[in-house]
Amino acid sequence: MSAWQLMQGDTLIGELNEHGCDQPFFLAHFSPGPGWESVRPLFEAFAAVGGPDPDGSRFVSVVQPLQDLELVLVPVHGHEPPMRVLKDCMLRIDGNAARLRYYCVPA
């Protein structure tokens, strides 16, 4: 199972430890780090998005501030390259539960 550190620059936002899969998502336990409180409201808003959003404007209004943070998932064991959150992967954090989905990038 994989493990990652969620980073914003040199600040540790938290750690994710994979424990299972619910295709297309990998499931992970989330442990907050020193930088978590500064981004927590943005992840809570993202977790709360649901229901109809015909033009996608509600989704974009919640995701854009998260993208602007330029968060990166750095593998703890160094087996994979770092992933840019909401650019290379989708990451949702709700309490101590995280769901991660890799984006497919054409070769």
matplotlib code that plots the C-alpha trace (Angstrom):
import matplotlib.pyplot as plt

x = [0.0, 1.2, 1.7, 2.0, 2.7, 0.4, 2.6, 2.2, 5.8, 7.8, 4.6, 3.2, -0.5, -1.0, -0.3, -2.3, -2.0, -3.8, -5.9, -8.2, -9.8, -13.3, -12.7, -11.9, -10.7, -8.0, -9.0, -6.7, -6.6, -5.7, -3.7, -3.5, -0.2, 0.9, -0.5, -3.9, -6.0, -5.1, -6.7, -9.3, -12.2, -11.5, -11.4, -14.6, -16.3, -15.1, -16.4, -19.8, -20.3, -23.1, -26.3, -27.2, -24.7, -25.8, -23.2, -20.5, -20.1, -20.5, -17.9, -15.4, -16.0, -15.0, -12.1, -10.4, -9.2, -7.8, -6.0, -4.5, -2.8, -0.5, -0.7, 1.5, 1.3, 4.8, 5.3, 6.7, 8.7, 9.8, 8.5, 6.3, 6.8, 5.0, 1.5, 0.0, -3.4, -6.3, -3.9, -2.4, -5.0, -8.3, -8.1, -11.0, -10.5, -13.5, -12.4, -9.9, -10.9, -9.3, -10.2, -7.6, -8.0, -5.1, -5.8, -4.8, -2.3, -1.9, 1.6]
y = [0.0, 3.5, 6.5, 10.1, 13.5, 16.3, 19.3, 23.0, 24.1, 23.1, 22.9, 19.4, 19.6, 15.9, 12.3, 9.7, 6.0, 3.8, 1.1, 0.0, 0.7, 1.7, 2.0, 4.5, 5.8, 4.7, 4.9, 6.3, 7.3, 11.0, 12.4, 16.2, 17.9, 21.4, 23.1, 21.4, 24.1, 26.7, 24.5, 22.5, 24.8, 24.4, 20.6, 20.7, 22.8, 20.4, 17.4, 19.0, 19.5, 17.3, 17.2, 18.8, 21.4, 21.6, 24.1, 23.0, 26.5, 25.4, 22.7, 25.2, 27.8, 25.2, 23.6, 26.7, 27.9, 24.4, 24.4, 27.8, 26.3, 24.2, 21.2, 18.2, 14.6, 13.3, 9.5, 8.6, 5.7, 7.5, 4.8, 7.2, 10.8, 13.5, 14.4, 17.9, 17.8, 18.6, 18.6, 15.1, 13.6, 14.2, 14.3, 14.6, 14.7, 14.4, 14.1, 11.3, 9.7, 10.5, 9.4, 9.7, 9.2, 9.4, 11.2, 9.3, 11.3, 10.4, 9.4]
z = [0.0, -0.8, 1.5, 0.7, 2.4, 1.3, 1.0, 0.2, -0.5, 2.6, 4.8, 5.7, 5.3, 6.3, 5.5, 3.6, 4.0, 1.4, 2.8, 0.0, -3.3, -4.5, -8.2, -9.5, -6.2, -3.8, -0.2, 2.4, 6.1, 6.5, 9.4, 9.6, 9.8, 11.0, 7.9, 7.9, 9.6, 6.9, 4.2, 6.1, 5.2, 1.5, 1.7, 3.8, 1.1, -1.6, 0.4, 0.7, -3.1, -4.3, -6.1, -9.4, -10.8, -14.5, -15.6, -13.2, -11.7, -8.1, -8.6, -10.2, -7.4, -4.8, -6.7, -8.0, -4.6, -3.9, -7.2, -6.4, -3.3, -5.6, -3.2, -4.0, -2.9, -2.3, -2.0, 1.4, -0.1, -3.3, -5.7, -7.7, -8.8, -6.9, -8.0, -8.3, -6.5, -8.9, -11.9, -11.8, -9.4, -7.7, -3.9, -1.5, 2.3, 4.6, 8.3, 8.5, 5.2, 1.8, -1.7, -4.4, -8.1, -10.6, -13.9, -17.0, -19.0, -22.7, -23.7]

ax = plt.figure().add_subplot(projection="3d")
ax.plot(x, y, z, "-o")
ax.set_aspect("equal")
plt.show()
